[in-house]
Amino acid sequence: MAIWISALRSERIKLGRSQIILLAVIDPILCAVVGLMSNVGNEEGSWTALFMVMTLLHALLFMPMMAGIFSAFVCRYEHAGGGWKQILSLPVSRTALYLSKLLVVAGTLAFNQLLFLIVVLGVGLGKGYDLSLIPWEVFAPKLIGGFVACLPLAALQLFVSTMWSSFAAPLVLNMVFTVPNILVANSVTYGPYYPWAQPMLVMMQAGGEYDFGAFGLPIESLMITVGGSFLVFLAAGLVYFNRKPV
C-alpha cells in the first residue's frame, strides 16, 4: 500500500509542476462559448437541449484530445533526461507505477467532466433556466458514461506514450484519429470499436435520444464494448511496461 501511495504522490507532484490542470479548463470554456451562442431558448427541455449542444463539441473533440494530452504529460518527465532509467532502476513495482499514472490521467478526466457540468449549469443559469428543473437523471448517466468511455482511450494513449520518447508524436497520433470521429460514429460496424468515438457515442446515446448509425445501439452494448477495450489496452500496456528495458 505504501508503494501505491508513494507512486501516486510522485505523479501528483509532477502533474502540479506541469500546470496540466490549466488545460482541463480550456475545454469547458470553449464549450461555454458554444452554449451561449446556441439558439436554445428557455422552454421545456431546455436543460437537456443545452447539454446536448455543448456535449457534441466536448465529447466529439475535446475529451479524446484531453485523454491524449494528459497521458503524454504524465510520461513527459520520464522521457526527459533518462528519467525512465532512473525510475525503473528503483525498487518500485512497475505495475504500481503504471497504474498510478493511469489513475492520475483518469482523475484529471473526471475533473474535466466536473468542470464541464459546472459550465453547463452556469450557461443555463445565464440563459435564465430554472435551476429546479435540471434533469439530473439525464445528466448523471451521460457524464459518468462519458468518463468511463474515455478510459479505454486513456489506457491506449498511456501505452503509446510509454513506448514513444517523443512528447509530440502521441499527441499528433491522437489528433489524427480524433478528426474522423463524426464519420466513424455513424458506422454501426466500426463506431462502437473506435476508442476516439466511444465517449461521444456514450454521452449522446445514454438516455436513448438517437437511433441512427452506432448511436442506435443499446447503451448496454456500448458499455460492454468500452469495458472490453479498456481491459485489452490496459493489459497490453502493463505487459509492455513490465518488460520495458531499463
N, C-alpha and C positions, 0 to 999 in steps of 0.2 A: 504493500500500500504506500509506503514511504517513497518508493521509486516512482510510482504513478504521480504522487503529489509533487515531487521534485521536478518531474518532466513537465507537468502542466504549468508549474510556476515558472519554469525556464521559458516555455513557449509564450506565456503571458507577458513576461518582461520583454522578450524580443518583439512581440506584437506591439507593445506600447511604444517602443522606440521607433518602430517603422511608421507610426501615425496612420496605420491602415484603417483604423476606425473611421477616420475622416472620409474615406472612400465610400463607406456604407451610407453616408449622408447624401451623396450625390444622387443616387437612385431615387430616394423619396422626394427630393427637391424637384427633380425633373418631372416625376410623376405628378407632383402637386401642380406644376405649371399646366400639364395636360388636363388635369381635373378642373382647374379654374377656367381654362379656355373651352371646356366642353359645354354643350348646349343642354345638359341635363337640368331640367327645371325642378322646382320644389313641388313635387306631386307624389302620389302613391308609388312606392317602389323606387324612389329617387336614390336612397342609400345604396341599394343593390346595383342600380344602373351606374352610379358614380364609381362604385367599387370595381365593376367590370371594365369600365373605360380606363381606369388607372391600372388595373391588373394586366391589361393587354400589353402595355409597354413594359411594365415591371417584370412579368413572367416570361414574355417573349424575348426580351433583350437583356435587361439588367441582371436578373437573377443568375442566368447562366454565365454571364461575364464576371459577376462578382465571385462566383464559385471558383472560376479560374484564377482571378486576381488574388483572392485570399490564399488559395493553395500555393501559388507561386511565391507569395510573400513569406509564408511560414518556412520555406526552404531557402530563402534568399541568403540568410546569414551563413548557412552551412556550405553553400556553393561558393561563397566568397572566402578567399584566403585559406583554402584547405580545411574548411570547417568540418566537413564530413569525416576526414581522417582523425580529427581531434575528438569529436563526439562519439564516433563508433569505436574508438580505442578505449573508451572509458567503460568501467564495469556497470553498464546500464543496459537493461533489456531493450533490444531493438524493437520488439513488439510494443512495449510501453512507450517508447519514443515515437514510433509511427502513429499509434493510436492517439497519443496526446496531441500531435499535430492535426490529426483528423478532427478531434474534439474541438480544438481551437477554431478550425475552419467552420465546423457545424455551429459552434456558439456564435460566431460572427454572422453567419447566415440567419440564425434565429434573431439576432439583434437587428439585422436588416429588415426582417419581416415585421418586427415590433415597430420599427420606425415607419415602415410603410403604413401600418394600421393607424398610427398616430396621425400621419399626414392625411390619410383618408378622412379621419374624423375631423381634423382641422379644416380641410377643404369643405366638407359637408356643413360644418357649423358656419363657415364663412358664407356659404350659399343660403343660410337660413333654414337648414333642415332641422327637424325636431329630434333632439338627442334621444328621447324616449322611444323613438321608432326604429332605432338601429337594429337591423336583423342579425343578431349575434349567431343565430342558428345557421345563417348563410356564411357570415364572415369566418367563424371559427373553423369549420372543416376546410375551407379554401386556404386559409392561412397556414394551418397545420399541415394540410395535404401538400401545399406548395413547398413547405420547408422539407418535408420528408422526401418529396420527389426530387429535391435538389441534392440529396445525399449521395446518390449514385454518381452524379457528375462531380461532386466534391472528391469522392474516392478515386474516380478516374483521373481527375486533374492532379491530385496529390501524387498518384502513381507516376504520372508523366513528369511532374515537377521534380521528383526524387531522381528520375533517370537522367534528365537533361540538365546540364550545368548552366545552360543559358537561361537567364531570367525572362527574356523576351519570347523565346521560342514557344513555351507552353501558352503564353497569352495570345500569340498570333494564331496558334492552332485552335484555341478556344474561340477566338473571334471568327475564324473561317467557318467553323462548324455551327456557330450560333446564327449566322446570317440566313441560312436556308430554313430556319425554324418554321416559318409560316407555311412554306410549301410542304415540308415533311410532315407537319402536324395534320395535314389534310389526307394523308395516306393511312388507311386502315392497316396496310401491310407493314409499313416501316415506322410510322409515327410512334406507336407505343414503345418501340425498342430503341428509339433515338434519345440518348440521355439529355441532349440540349433542349429537346421539345417536351420532355416529361413534366417539368414544372408548369409550363403553360397548359398542357393538356389537363393536368390535375386541378389547377386553380380555376380554369374556365369550365371544367366539367363537373366538379364537385357541386352537387345540387341538381344536376341533370338538365341544365338550360339548353344545351345544344345537342343535335343529333346528326351531324354531318361529319364525314371523314372519321378520323380517330377520336374526335370529340364525342361521337355517338357510342363509344364503347362504355360498358358499365364501369363505374369508378372502382369497383372491387377488383376488376380485371387489371385496370391500370396500376393499382397499388400492388398487386401481386407481381406484375412485371417490374415495377420500381424496386420492390424488395429483392427480387432475384438479381436484378442488375447490380444493386448495391453489394450483395454478397459476392458476386463474381469479381467486381472491381476491387473490393476490399481484400479478398483472398489473393488476387494477383499481385496487388501492391505489397501485401505482407510477405508473400513468398519472395518477391524480388528484393525487398528491403532487407530481409533476414539473410539473403545470400549476397548482398551488395559488398564488394571488396572494400577493404579499408584503404 
